Amino acid sequence: MNLSRTVTSRTLFLMLLAITQLLLFGTVRGEEISQRELMQRLDMNAPPLILDVRRGDEFAGGHVPGAINIAHNKIAAHLDELSTHRDKEIVVYCESGRRAAIAQDILERAGFTRVKHLQGDMRAWRERGLPHEQAPPPSAPEAN
């Protein structure tokens, strides 16, 4: 079996596991972080890795300062790239919570130990008028 097929099988397995748990139990949420606490962490010397797991066009329209964009359905394919953060704090969010919960579950099942879900996600961040950045839309589908 070649490496790309192994990665694809692993990605599919982790996503199916997370989606099954979401359907059976209504949630896959683990630990959360408040918006206030994340704002304080953004000002620290070593802020957490912030993962916006929405589509690229949503990310381009406005995101938490310093966030990087990896769509929730591509997280499992990027686990090797994220591995340097395995024992560091990671904050995930989407628009309303469903995609972030799936991404959080995939990361935790892959051995990431300090993953937190942003309470209220981007919808609440925007409603509270908290600072956000905008980015140009992605030029290639891979950025989604």
BALOBA-1460 file (C-alpha; in Angstrom, 3 decimals):
// residues 144
<rec num="1" residu="m" x="0.000" y="0.000" z="0.000"/>
<rec num="2" residu="n" x="1.487" y="3.367" z="-0.941"/>
<rec num="3" residu="l" x="1.850" y="6.315" z="1.436"/>
<rec num="4" residu="s" x="-0.828" y="8.519" z="-0.146"/>
<rec num="5" residu="r" x="-3.383" y="5.712" z="0.089"/>
<rec num="6" residu="t" x="-2.441" y="5.146" z="3.756"/>
<rec num="7" residu="v" x="-2.847" y="8.859" z="4.526"/>
<rec num="8" residu="t" x="-6.178" y="8.942" z="2.707"/>
<rec num="9" residu="s" x="-7.429" y="5.888" z="4.618"/>
<rec num="10" residu="r" x="-6.332" y="7.402" z="7.936"/>
<rec num="11" residu="t" x="-7.959" y="10.724" z="7.058"/>
<rec num="12" residu="l" x="-11.207" y="9.028" z="6.109"/>
<rec num="13" residu="f" x="-11.213" y="6.867" z="9.244"/>
<rec num="14" residu="l" x="-10.659" y="9.833" z="11.600"/>
<rec num="15" residu="m" x="-13.333" y="11.916" z="9.885"/>
<rec num="16" residu="l" x="-15.872" y="9.067" z="9.947"/>
<rec num="17" residu="l" x="-15.158" y="8.444" z="13.611"/>
<rec num="18" residu="a" x="-15.703" y="12.107" z="14.488"/>
<rec num="19" residu="i" x="-18.878" y="12.380" z="12.401"/>
<rec num="20" residu="t" x="-20.277" y="9.152" z="13.895"/>
<rec num="21" residu="q" x="-19.706" y="10.467" z="17.408"/>
<rec num="22" residu="l" x="-21.347" y="13.771" z="16.477"/>
<rec num="23" residu="l" x="-24.409" y="11.975" z="15.096"/>
<rec num="24" residu="l" x="-24.710" y="9.526" z="17.997"/>
<rec num="25" residu="f" x="-24.046" y="11.860" z="20.902"/>
<rec num="26" residu="g" x="-24.840" y="15.282" z="19.452"/>
<rec num="27" residu="t" x="-21.405" y="16.646" z="20.248"/>
<rec num="28" residu="v" x="-17.728" y="15.847" z="20.169"/>
<rec num="29" residu="r" x="-16.677" y="18.920" z="22.085"/>
<rec num="30" residu="g" x="-13.868" y="18.652" z="24.546"/>
<rec num="31" residu="e" x="-12.235" y="21.464" z="26.460"/>
<rec num="32" residu="e" x="-13.221" y="25.037" z="25.605"/>
<rec num="33" residu="i" x="-11.624" y="28.479" z="25.904"/>
<rec num="34" residu="s" x="-13.554" y="31.725" z="26.370"/>
<rec num="35" residu="q" x="-13.207" y="34.636" z="24.001"/>
<rec num="36" residu="r" x="-11.867" y="36.774" z="26.843"/>
<rec num="37" residu="e" x="-9.208" y="34.199" z="27.701"/>
<rec num="38" residu="l" x="-8.137" y="33.883" z="24.053"/>
<rec num="39" residu="m" x="-7.848" y="37.687" z="23.751"/>
<rec num="40" residu="q" x="-5.502" y="37.646" z="26.776"/>
<rec num="41" residu="r" x="-3.455" y="34.792" z="25.265"/>
<rec num="42" residu="l" x="-3.079" y="36.679" z="21.971"/>
<rec num="43" residu="d" x="-1.079" y="39.307" z="23.860"/>
<rec num="44" residu="m" x="1.328" y="36.747" z="25.345"/>
<rec num="45" residu="n" x="4.848" y="36.040" z="24.075"/>
<rec num="46" residu="a" x="3.791" y="32.538" z="23.016"/>
<rec num="47" residu="p" x="0.128" y="32.634" z="21.946"/>
<rec num="48" residu="p" x="-1.636" y="29.384" z="21.053"/>
<rec num="49" residu="l" x="-1.870" y="28.108" z="17.501"/>
<rec num="50" residu="i" x="-5.274" y="29.274" z="16.290"/>
<rec num="51" residu="l" x="-6.937" y="27.114" z="13.641"/>
<rec num="52" residu="d" x="-9.849" y="28.502" z="11.692"/>
<rec num="53" residu="v" x="-11.449" y="25.377" z="10.249"/>
<rec num="54" residu="r" x="-13.937" y="27.138" z="7.963"/>
<rec num="55" residu="r" x="-13.719" y="27.304" z="4.158"/>
<rec num="56" residu="g" x="-11.115" y="29.603" z="2.649"/>
<rec num="57" residu="d" x="-13.686" y="32.169" z="1.507"/>
<rec num="58" residu="e" x="-15.107" y="32.391" z="5.035"/>
<rec num="59" residu="f" x="-11.588" y="32.840" z="6.443"/>
<rec num="60" residu="a" x="-10.856" y="35.582" z="3.894"/>
<rec num="61" residu="g" x="-13.983" y="37.443" z="5.021"/>
<rec num="62" residu="g" x="-12.653" y="37.809" z="8.567"/>
<rec num="63" residu="h" x="-10.847" y="35.690" z="11.129"/>
<rec num="64" residu="v" x="-9.318" y="35.821" z="14.603"/>
<rec num="65" residu="p" x="-5.968" y="37.666" z="14.480"/>
<rec num="66" residu="g" x="-3.089" y="35.299" z="13.842"/>
<rec num="67" residu="a" x="-5.291" y="32.354" z="12.842"/>
<rec num="68" residu="i" x="-4.301" y="29.955" z="10.108"/>
<rec num="69" residu="n" x="-6.863" y="28.317" z="7.861"/>
<rec num="70" residu="i" x="-7.194" y="24.569" z="7.410"/>
<rec num="71" residu="a" x="-10.720" y="23.443" z="6.569"/>
<rec num="72" residu="h" x="-12.166" y="20.896" z="9.005"/>
<rec num="73" residu="n" x="-12.349" y="18.239" z="6.304"/>
<rec num="74" residu="k" x="-8.624" y="18.644" z="5.585"/>
<rec num="75" residu="i" x="-7.280" y="18.588" z="9.171"/>
<rec num="76" residu="a" x="-6.445" y="14.878" z="9.119"/>
<rec num="77" residu="a" x="-4.404" y="15.353" z="5.937"/>
<rec num="78" residu="h" x="-2.332" y="18.067" z="7.685"/>
<rec num="79" residu="l" x="-1.514" y="16.197" z="10.901"/>
<rec num="80" residu="d" x="2.162" y="15.845" z="9.995"/>
<rec num="81" residu="e" x="2.459" y="19.606" z="9.399"/>
<rec num="82" residu="l" x="0.775" y="20.285" z="12.734"/>
<rec num="83" residu="s" x="2.841" y="17.720" z="14.650"/>
<rec num="84" residu="t" x="5.201" y="20.360" z="16.104"/>
<rec num="85" residu="h" x="2.171" y="21.590" z="18.066"/>
<rec num="86" residu="r" x="1.211" y="18.146" z="19.420"/>
<rec num="87" residu="d" x="1.847" y="19.199" z="23.050"/>
<rec num="88" residu="k" x="1.194" y="22.920" z="22.626"/>
<rec num="89" residu="e" x="-2.066" y="24.774" z="23.011"/>
<rec num="90" residu="i" x="-4.240" y="24.801" z="19.897"/>
<rec num="91" residu="v" x="-7.520" y="26.718" z="19.641"/>
<rec num="92" residu="v" x="-10.010" y="25.658" z="16.959"/>
<rec num="93" residu="y" x="-13.089" y="27.505" z="15.764"/>
<rec num="94" residu="c" x="-15.506" y="27.696" z="12.845"/>
<rec num="95" residu="e" x="-18.653" y="29.769" z="12.323"/>
<rec num="96" residu="s" x="-21.000" y="28.081" z="14.786"/>
<rec num="97" residu="g" x="-19.241" y="25.090" z="16.336"/>
<rec num="98" residu="r" x="-20.022" y="21.919" z="14.372"/>
<rec num="99" residu="r" x="-16.922" y="21.901" z="12.152"/>
<rec num="100" residu="a" x="-14.637" y="22.962" z="15.002"/>
<rec num="101" residu="a" x="-15.940" y="20.110" z="17.170"/>
<rec num="102" residu="i" x="-15.122" y="17.627" z="14.402"/>
<rec num="103" residu="a" x="-11.636" y="19.127" z="13.941"/>
<rec num="104" residu="q" x="-11.011" y="19.076" z="17.694"/>
<rec num="105" residu="d" x="-11.978" y="15.428" z="17.887"/>
<rec num="106" residu="i" x="-9.696" y="14.499" z="14.969"/>
<rec num="107" residu="l" x="-6.756" y="16.334" z="16.576"/>
<rec num="108" residu="e" x="-7.348" y="14.764" z="19.989"/>
<rec num="109" residu="r" x="-7.655" y="11.252" z="18.544"/>
<rec num="110" residu="a" x="-4.361" y="11.868" z="16.709"/>
<rec num="111" residu="g" x="-2.624" y="12.573" z="20.032"/>
<rec num="112" residu="f" x="-2.779" y="16.372" z="20.273"/>
<rec num="113" residu="t" x="-3.054" y="16.990" z="24.008"/>
<rec num="114" residu="r" x="-4.030" y="20.654" z="24.459"/>
<rec num="115" residu="v" x="-6.807" y="21.351" z="21.941"/>
<rec num="116" residu="k" x="-9.485" y="23.847" z="22.945"/>
<rec num="117" residu="h" x="-12.649" y="24.961" z="21.181"/>
<rec num="118" residu="l" x="-13.347" y="28.704" z="21.111"/>
<rec num="119" residu="q" x="-16.670" y="29.306" z="22.881"/>
<rec num="120" residu="g" x="-19.185" y="30.904" z="20.538"/>
<rec num="121" residu="d" x="-16.895" y="30.463" z="17.533"/>
<rec num="122" residu="m" x="-16.534" y="33.227" z="14.913"/>
<rec num="123" residu="r" x="-20.202" y="34.190" z="15.040"/>
<rec num="124" residu="a" x="-19.930" y="35.309" z="18.693"/>
<rec num="125" residu="w" x="-16.470" y="36.830" z="18.102"/>
<rec num="126" residu="r" x="-17.962" y="39.062" z="15.392"/>
<rec num="127" residu="e" x="-21.101" y="39.870" z="17.435"/>
<rec num="128" residu="r" x="-18.922" y="41.075" z="20.321"/>
<rec num="129" residu="g" x="-16.997" y="43.353" z="17.965"/>
<rec num="130" residu="l" x="-13.673" y="41.704" z="18.772"/>
<rec num="131" residu="p" x="-10.719" y="42.436" z="16.487"/>
<rec num="132" residu="h" x="-10.399" y="40.414" z="13.324"/>
<rec num="133" residu="e" x="-8.189" y="40.267" z="10.253"/>
<rec num="134" residu="q" x="-9.119" y="39.812" z="6.621"/>
<rec num="135" residu="a" x="-7.156" y="37.976" z="3.960"/>
<rec num="136" residu="p" x="-7.408" y="37.752" z="0.201"/>
<rec num="137" residu="p" x="-9.398" y="34.740" z="-0.975"/>
<rec num="138" residu="p" x="-7.357" y="31.603" z="-1.630"/>
<rec num="139" residu="s" x="-6.062" y="31.192" z="-5.152"/>
<rec num="140" residu="a" x="-6.125" y="27.398" z="-5.195"/>
<rec num="141" residu="p" x="-8.627" y="24.812" z="-3.896"/>
<rec num="142" residu="e" x="-5.882" y="23.273" z="-1.732"/>
<rec num="143" residu="a" x="-6.011" y="26.349" z="0.554"/>
<rec num="144" residu="n" x="-9.537" y="25.423" z="1.568"/>
